[in-house]
Amino acid sequence: MIEVGVREGVLALVAVLGLYLLFILFRLAVPRKTPGAGEGVRSPQTVVVDAPEPMPVSAPVPRSPEPVVPLEVPVPAVPQESVNDIEIQQLRRDVAQLRTEQDFLRSELVAMRLDMNELQAAKERPPQYVRPVSPQHSEAMLLAGRGIAAAQIADHCGISVAEAELVCALARAEDGI
């Protein structure tokens, strides 16, 4: 099976984000075709709106319905340059966000490398003996440190005399070091 670690995942994410950035920059570099043989501005479009019939204020006389004349409201043309400027602003925001994410990923990568170095250094060091802590033996160590006899320690802590003698020997060894 293929094993993918966090480091490889981070590098793959950075690569995908870089490819996305290149794709966006390529799209920005390629000029778009505009309708109408090189016109920079689109022709104005018109929108037809039905005008409601005005209500008479004080005329109770019924009228025959008049034909509704549609009103033409011109829609202002948006120049292609404005559209390009808006797209450029959006792309700049996207690039800034990608840079921020890339910086975050780099810092995470550095932290992971430091952790890996610490783990490798810990592997190279010989393991240190860590004295197990049990309530019986810790109390026995305290009593042995005070100089109490092994038989009394065994009775007080509920351990065998041999264990108590071992604890006393360990306590004497620690005091001598």
Secondary structure, DSSP 8 states (H G I E B T S, - for coil): -----HHHHHHHHHHHHHHHHHHHHHHHHS----TTTT-SB---EEEEEE------SS--S--------EEEEEE---BHHHHHHHHHHHHHHHHHHHHHHHHHHHHHHHHHHHHHHHHHHHHHS---------HHHHHHHHHHHTT--HHHHHHHHT--HHHHHHHHHHHHHHHH-
